[in-house]
Amino acid sequence: MPGLAFSQISSSMTLAPLPIDLKKEIELSGIPESAWGVVVLPIPSQVLMKKGFSGYGLNADRPLNPASVMKLVTTRAALGILGPDFRHQTRIATTGRLDAGVLKGDLFFQGGGDPKLVVEDLTEIVKRLKAMGIIRIEGNLVIDGTRFNEPEIDPGQFDQRPTSTYNVGPHAAMVNFKSVRISVWSEGSRRLRVETEPKIPERDITRRIQLVDGGCNRSQVSARMGSDSKLFISGAFGRRCSGVDFYVSVMDHARFAYTAFRAAFEAEGGVMTAKLQSGPTPEHARTLVDWESPRSLISLVADINKLSNNPMTRQLFLNLSASADRPATREASSERIKAYLASKGLVFPELVIDNGSGLSRQERISAESMARLLTEALLEPDGQAWVETLPLVGVEGTVRNRMRDSVLQGRAWLKTGTLENVRALAGYVRSVEGRWVVLVILVNHPEAAKAKAPMDSLVKWAYTYQ
């Protein structure tokens, strides 16, 4: 199948009504048919392909909010625009001079929009700086996020959960998803120990954690930035609890990148007195480290789709319109995606892309358009590699517990989408006869949470299609 341009046959797609028994299950859920957008599209063999596609649909052309299923649009376009082997770059440069192991002057952390620049990468970067003889950094550490021309978002705007890591917005110098891991455990019956990654100095942490009787079920610890700009960790901790770990986003991007870089440098024995600043890297700055991500784009896409990572998607989305002479914007990235789709014969008039991640109330696509995109992707030469970026039902990612121990386990690759009043599911099923079936289900309704059972029934029916 791979290699046939979908534009050759997309005009011949026909969709019949869903079978009565499936429509009955939808009715029993209490969610009206008008709230659903469904396409079940078996992919014909090579011999039959020229005759076109026929499948089943319900409100297939209706624009609906796809929640995180929108990530399939962003990641598929990114693979087509940048290529599966693309790797992001991060530059460390300076306008200072090295004198007896001391870097005197400004050090610039020039972000390249890497969706997954993590603590381990910073460790390797600072090792290279140490190998150059740099043991102390003075002046300023300047965080350069100018590759993106977007203001830093209010992380609490979407759902009033500003410390939730899924609400982290994009920044060209994003480090470690801007997430602090906080670990709390007891040392004896009267003392608690707290550690953070990246390491935040004790002088910048305020703790108000009460020891209480009981185990981990009594432990409720939270963190936020206090009015004194210190990390404030508070709550209760059960004496018999072995320990808890949780992640929070509590700083802006520049401060977080500075904190993480400093922690990595000091962990390698360095001393850093440089102050935090934000701004562009001067043209005359000389490069110290030109860091290339060890992760290819196809591996990043798999992380995004399997784990439904919002910050990574938003980074990748903006990168699609970034260049040396033009910082990225959401509008430009949206147009870049639409232009790429059009080059494949995929013109979706109803498509609305806001931030590319699905964490939006504005984004829209129809089930039919999503099915066309998924079909085109399957028929491309990299179709199998693309399918495998989606989570495998009953095995991994966001569907690891879905339909486990059923005939569907290991036979469906499905991306989920969940927002308040939205449930979505899209991807591929390998039928009992070994045929590929493209499946898209979008539900927009205040009772959307009740859609799981009929959605799973649609997946099982796709599996049994003959």
N, C-alpha and C positions, 0 to 999 in steps of 0.2 A: 503493500500500500504506500509506503513513504515515497515522496517525490512528485505526486500529482498535484498540480496547483488547484486549490479549492475553488478559485474563481471560475474555473471551467464548468463546475457542476453545481455551484451554490444556487443558481437560479432555478434548478429543477427540484429543490427540496420541497416535499409535500408532507403535511402533518395531518394525520387522522385524529379524531377525538380519542381521549383516553378510554380504555375499557370500562364498562359499567361498574365492575366490582371495585376498581381503583377509585372511581369517582364517588362510590358509596363510602369508602374509607375516609375520603376527604370530607364528605358530608358529616360523618360521625364525629369528626374532630371538633365540629362546631365552628370551624373557620370557613367562611363562604368561598365558593369557587372564584369569585371576583378578586380575592386576595392572593391567588396563586398564579405563578408563571412556571410552566413545566414543558420540558422537551425531553423525550426519550428517542434517541436516534441510533438505530443499529447501523453499523458501517458495512456496506456490501463488500463482497469479494472483488478482486481486480476484474473479473469477467463481467460482473454486473455494474461496475462503477459508472460506466458511460450512460447507463439508463437513469442515473440520478439517485437521490436519497429519498427515502420515505420513512416516516416514523410517526410518533404520537405527540400531541401537544395539548396544552390548556393555556389559553391567554398568552400564547408564545410571543406575541409582538408587543406586549404591554411593558412599558418602562417601569422597573421596580428597583428598590434599593437592594443591592446584593450583599451588603455588609462585607466581610473579609473575602468573599469570593471575587471581589474586584481585584484582589492581588494577582489573580490569574491574568488579567489584562495587562497589568503593569509588568509582571515578571516575563510574560511571553514577549511583549514588545521589547523589553530590555535585552533579552537574549538575541532578538533579531537585529536590534540597533547596534549593540556593543559587541556581541559575539560571546559564546560560552566560555572562551579562554581569557576574556578581559580581566584585568587585575587593577585595583585602585592603587593610587600613589599618595604618599604622605611625605612632605618635605620638611626637614629641619635645617634651618639656615641661620646665619648670624651676620651682624654688622660689627661685631666686636673683634677682639684679638685675644689670643691665648698667651698667657704669661706665667710660666712656672706652674702649669697645671690649673691656672685660674682663667676662666673665660670671662673677660671684662667687656661688657657691652651687652646688647640685646640679643636674645635667642628667640627665633621665630618658629612657631609650630604652625606650619601652613597646611591646613586641612584639605584633603582631596575628596571629601565626601564619602569616605569608606564606610559602608554600612556595618562593618564588623572589625573595627580597630579596637582590639581588646588589650587587657593588661599584659598578656603574654607578648604581644607585639611591642608594647612600650618597653618591656624588659630587654628585648633584643635591640631596640633602638638605643637605649641608654648604654648598653654594653658596647655598641659601636662608638658612642661618644667617649666612653671611658678608654677604649682602645686607642683613641686619638690623643690621649693624655689629659683629657678634661676631668678634673676631680672636684672642681668647685665652679659654680655658675653664679655670677653676680649680674647686676643690671636688672633687666626686665625679661620675663618670659611672656612673649606676645602671642596670643592665640588668634590665628588668622582664619576666620570663617567666611571670607569674602567670595569664595567660589559660589555660594548661594546668596541670592539677593532676596531673601525672605526674612521678615522679622521673627524673632524667637516667639513661639506661641505661648499663650497662657495655658499651662498643662491642666488646669482645673476647669477650663471653659466647656469641654465636651460633656462631662458628667460629674463635675464637682469632686473629682478625686485627683487632686494635683500631685500626690506622691506616688500614684500608680505608675509602674514602669511602662505599661502599654500606652500611656498618654504622652510619652516623651516625643517631642517634635524634632524636626530635622535641624542639623547644623553641620556645616562642612568639616568642622573639627570635632565631630562627635566621637567620644571615647567610651568604650564599654557600655554602650546603650544608655549612658548617663545614669547608671544604676549602681547604687551602693549596696553591697551585701553586708548585712548585719548579723553577727553570730553572738548568741548569748548562751552561756552555760554556767553551772554552779561549780564552785570549788569548795567542797564542804557544805555544811548546812547553813552557813551565815554569809557566805561571800559569793558574789557573782563576777564573772569575767565577761567583758564585751570586746569584740574585735570587729573591725570593718575592713572591707576590701573594695576599692583601694584604701590603704591605711590613712586614717584621719588622726592627726595628733591628739593626744588626750586633752591638751589645753583647749581644743576646739570642740569638745564633747561635754554635754551636761547629761548626767544620768539620774533618773528618778524611778528606779525599778524596785518594787516591793516584793520580797520573798513571802510566799503564801504556802499553806499546806496543800499537798496534792501533787499530781503529775503534770504532764504536758497539756492536759485538757484544761488546766487552770492557768496556763501561760498565755497572756495576751499583751504582747509588747509591740509598740509602734514607735515611729520616728518622724520627726519633722524638723525644719529649721526654726530655731527660736528667735525671739526678737533681738537677741544679742548676736545674731549671725553664727551661733554655735549649733551643732547637731544635737537636738534634744531627744533623748531616748527615754521612754517612760512606759509604765504599765505594771503588770504583775507577772511573777515567774514561780511556777510550782517547784517546791524543794526537791521532789523526786524526778523532775524532768531532766533528761540527759542533755538537752540543748535544743535550741530553735535557731533556724536561719530564715531570713526573709530579705526581700529586696525593696528598696525605695528609691525614688528620684527626688532629691531635695535641694539641688543646686541648679544654677544656670549652666549652660554648656561651657562657657569660658572658665568659670571657677572649677567646674568638675575636671576639665582637661588639665588645668594647672595642678590641681590636687593629685590627680592620677600620675601625671608626669613627675611631679616632685617625689611622690611615694616610690615610684620605680627607680628614680635616680638615687635616692637615699638608701633604698634597699640594696643597691649595688656598691654601697660605701661612699657615695658622693655627698657633697655638701651643697645645698642650694639656698642662697639668700635672695635670689631674684624675685622681684615683685610681679604681680599679675597685671597685664595690660591686654587690651584687645585692639586689633587693627590689621591693616594690610602688611604684607612682606615687601620691603623695598626692592626695586629691581636690581640694585647693586649688591644685595645680600648674597653672600657666598654659601653654597650648599655644603652642609656637613654630612647629612644622611638623606639619601633619597630612598625611602622605604617603599618597597613593593609588597602588597599584600600576599601572603602565602596561599590565599584562597581565591580560586577562580570564580567567575560569575556564576557558572552553573552550580557550584557548591553553595554559593550564597542564596541562589534562587531556591534550592532545596531546603535550606534553613528557613527561609521566609514562608514557603508554602506548607511545609510539614508542621512548623510551630506557630504559624500565623503571626509573625513578628512585625508589629506595626512600625517601630522606629526604623528597622532595616528597610522596610518597603518605602517609607517616606524619603529616606536617604537616596535609595536607588531611583525613585521617581524623579527627584530633582536633578540627579546626576545626568539624566537623559537630555537636559537642555543646557548643561554647563559646558563652557569652553574657556580657553585662555583669555579671550577678549569679551566674553559676555557671561556674567554670572547667571545662574539658573533662577527661574521663577516657576511657580506652579502653572501659570497660563502657558508658558513656552513648553513645558514638559507635556502638558495635556495635548497641545497641538502636535508635538513631535510624535506622540503615541498614535494620534489619529492619522497622521500622515503615513506612518509605518503600516498601520492596518489597511489604509486605502491602497498602498502599494501591493498588498496581498489580495486585493479585491474585496476587502472587508470594510464596507462603509456602513456605519451604524449611526443614523441621524439622531437617535434618541440618547446616545451615549453622553453622560455627564461625568467628568473626572474632576474631583476636587483635590485630594491629596494622594490618590493612587492606592491607599491602603484599605479603604472600606470603612475606616473609622470616621464616618461622615454621615450627615443626614441628607446631603445634597446629591451624592453619587447615584447614578441610574444606569441601568442597562436592561435589555429584554432577555428573556430566556433563549429566544431564537438567536439573537446576536452572540450570546455567550456560547451557545452550541456551535455556531459557525466558527468562532474562534478556536474552540477546542478541536473541532474536526480538522480545520486547516493545520493546526499544530501537530495532530496525530499523523497526518499524511506527509509531513515534511521529513527529510532525511534524518533529522535528530528526534523524530517522534518518540521513540522508546525512551531516550534519555530525558525528554521533557516529561513524559508520563511519570517517570520515577522520581521527579521532584515533588510530586504530590504525595501526601501521607497514605500509607497502605492500611486499609480497613482492618481493625482488630489487631494491628501490629505496632503502629508507630504514630507519633505526632498527635494531632488533635482528634484522630479517630481510633486511637489505640484501644479504647474500651468499647468502641461501637461495633455491634454485631460480632463480637468476639465469640469464638467457639460455635460459629455458624458456618454454613457453606460459603458465606461471603468473605470469611477471614482470608486475607491474602489474595483476593480476586477482584478487588475494587480499589481505585486510587481516587480519593474524594477530598476536595477542599471544602471546609465548613465555613459558615459565616453566621455570626451572632451579634445582634444589637437588640436593644429594647424595641419590641414590636417587629423584629426581623429575624427570620431563620432562612438559611440558604445552604445548598449543597450542590457541588458541581464537580464533574470529572469523568472518570472512565470506569466501566465495568467490563470484565472479561466473562462472557456468558458461558453457560454450561456447555455450549457447543464450540467454545473457543473464539467466538466472534466479539469484536470490540463494540461496545455500546456507549455512546456519549450521553451523559445524563446531566440535566440542569433543573434544579428546583429552587424557586425563589418565593418566599412567603412574606408578605407585608400586612400585618394585622395586629391589633392590640393583644390578641390571643395566640400570637405566633408560636409561643412556647409549647403549645399543644400539638404542633405539627410533626413532632418527631416520629410518632408511630406511622402515620401515612407516608412520610418521607422514606422511612426504612422499608415500607412495603413496596414503594416504587423502585427502590434499589434492588430488592429481591425479585421483583417482576422483570426488571432489566436483565438480571442474571439468568432467568429461566427463558428469556426470549429465544424463539427458534425461527 
